[in-house]
Amino acid sequence: MADENRIPLPNPRTKNPLIFPDGSHDPATVFLSEVIDHPNIEVGDWTYYNDRSLPDDHAGALAPYLFPGAPEQLRIGRFCQIAQGVQFITATANHPMDGLSTYPFSVFDPDRMGTYRASLPRGRDTIVGHDCWIGREAVLMPGAELGCGVIVAARAVVRGKIPDYAVVSGNPAKIIRMRFNPAEISQLLEIAWWSWPSEKIARNLHLIEQGDVLALAEQNDVDTMN
């Protein structure tokens, strides 16, 4: 008989949370909060990245132009799923555009490298909401903002703000459909199951996995009253 008290959620402090039937851990699947230590990157619990190339520097693989102390931030919510090859192109990838050439001459001059970085405009932060799925080799451009529950198709190029629970595809990425109707989206954002304690999430996994918004909302009301 299954242990009803068992919490099926993996420990968010685990580096490699995916365990095969033989007991071995998949080295390609990592909880990003446990492998990224970067002052400009914030990642929520249970957000994972899968990359069969096994990068040594996950921050560098995902956000290659975001240097420590850059004027912008990359913020990723909880329970996101990020596929191999995804990249966040932050504003610090820009070149100067005020002169006659966009060639970054000062980058190759150690005495002027610091002034080059300081001359770049303050870019908008790149934000990924909770429970987003970003497909293989998708690119998020400077200042992109995903709402909660967004699905980004493989190799999509995302600019601007994407609404909650949209599915986007293409270059530039366009909304191809919404996952739920407006009333259901409003309910999901109010419920915000991703912010619940892990024990409550575990108790309600069957409802989260079923996709019945009303049932989850009703159960949340019951839990709140208790």
N, C-alpha and C positions, 0 to 999 in steps of 0.2 A: 504494500500500500504506500502511495506517495506521501512524503512528509509535507503536510499542508503548511507547516511553519517555515519551510525552506524558502529563502529569498533567491529567486532565479537571476537577479541582476548581478553582473560581475562586479567585483570590487573596482571602483573607479581609480584606485591608486595602483592598479596593475598595469605594467608596461605592455605586455602581450596578452590580451584578455581572451583570445580565441583559442580554445582547447579542443584538439582532435580526439576522437574516440580512444586512441591509444595513449592519451594522457599528455602528448607533446603539445607545445604551444606554437602557434603560427607566428613566425618572426616577422611576417609582412604586415600584420595587423597590429596597430599600436593605438593606445589612448594618447591623443596628442598632448593632453595636459601633463603627461608623465615623461614626454621626450622633448618638449620645447621649453627652454628657459631663455626667454627673450623679453626685454623690457617693453617692447612695442606690440607684443602679441598676447592676447588673452583668450584662453580656450576653456569652455565649460566641461564639466564632468560628463563622461560616457561618450564624448565625441571621438570617433575613431577615423583613422586613415589607413588605407590598404595600398601598399606599394611593393610589388615583387622585386624591385631593384634594390630594396633594403638600404635606403640612404643613411649615411652617417649623420647628416645634418637635416633634420626634418623642417626646421624653420627656413633654412636656405632652399630646400626643395620646393616648399609651398610659396614662399614670399621672397624671391631671390634679391629683390632690390630694397627691401626694408631693413635698413641698418639700425643698430641700437642707438637710440636718441633721435631718430628721425621725427619730423614734425607730425606724422600721422600714425594711427594705430590700426591694427587688424584685430577685430573682436569677433569671436565665433561662439555661438551658444552651446547649449547642452544637447546631447543625443543627435549630433550631426553625423553624417556618413559621407566621407570624402574619398573619392576614387583616385587611383594612380594617375599622375600627370596633371592634376589640377594645379593651377597657379593663380596667385593673387598678385596682380601687377599694381603695385602701389604708386603713389604720386612721385616718389623719389626716383622712379625710372625715367622721369622727364628730362629733356635736354633744354638748355637755354634757348629762348626764341625771340629775344629782344635785339640780337645782333644781326649781322648780315649772313651768318652761318649758324646752324644748330650744332656744329661739331663741338664737343666738350673739351676744348683745348686745355683748360685748367685742371682737368682730371689727371692729366699726364705730367703735371708740375706739382711735386710734393709741397712746394711753398704756397701754392694756391688751391690745393684740393679742398681745404677746409672752407675757403670762401665760396667755392663752387656749390658745395652742399648748402651753405647758408643762404645762397642766392635763390635756391629753388622755392617756388611758391608753396605756401601751406596748403597741402591737399586735404580733401575730406577723408575721414576714416572709412575703412572698408568694414562692413558689418554683415555678419551672417546670423540670422535668427536661430531659434531653437528648432530641432528636428528637421533640418534641411538635408536633402540628398543631392550631392554635387557629383555629376557623372564624369567619367574618364576624360581627361585632357580638356576639361572646361576651363575657361579663363574668366576671371572677374577683374574688370578694369578698375582704374583708380576711382575710389569713392562709391563703388557699387554697394548696394544695400539690399540684402535678401530679407523678406519677412519670414515669419515662422512657417514651417511646413512646406517650404518651396522645394520643387524638384527642378534641377538644372540638367538638361540632356547632355550627353557626351559631346565634347568639342563645341559647346555653345560659347559665345562670347557675350558676357553680361555687362551692361552699362546701366547706370542710374538705379532707380528704386523699383524693386519687384514686390508686388503685394503678397500678403500672407496666402499660403496654400495655392499659389499659381504654379503651373508647369510651363517652363520656358525652353525654347530650342532655337538654334540657328545663330547666324552672325549677320547683324546684331540679334541678340536673343529677343524673341517675341513670345508673348503669352499664347500658348496653343489651347489651353483649357484651364479651368479652375477645378480643384479637387473636390470642393464642397460648395454648397450654395451660401449666400451671404449670411443667412441666419445661423447656419451650422458653423461657419468660420467665426462669427461673433461668440458663439458658445464655446468653441475650442479655445479661443484666446482668453475668455473669462475663466475657463477651467484651468488652463495653463498646467497640464498634468506634468510637464517636464520639471516644474519647480516643486512638486510634491516630495515629501520624504521618500526614500527608496522603498521602505516597507509598504507605503500606500501604493506606490507604482506597482510593486510586485503583486499586491492583492488584486489589482485591477488590470493586470496585463491582458487577461482574456478579453476584456472590453476594449482596451486600446488596440489590440490586434484585430478585433472583429470589425472595427470601423463604424460602430453604431454610436454616433455622437449623442443622441438623446439618452441612450442607456448609460453612457459614461457620465453625462450631466446629472442624471437621476441618482446614480451611485455616489457621485461627489456630494450631492445634497444630503444623502443619508449619512455619509461619513462626517460631514460638517456638523450635522445635528447631534451626532454621537460624540 
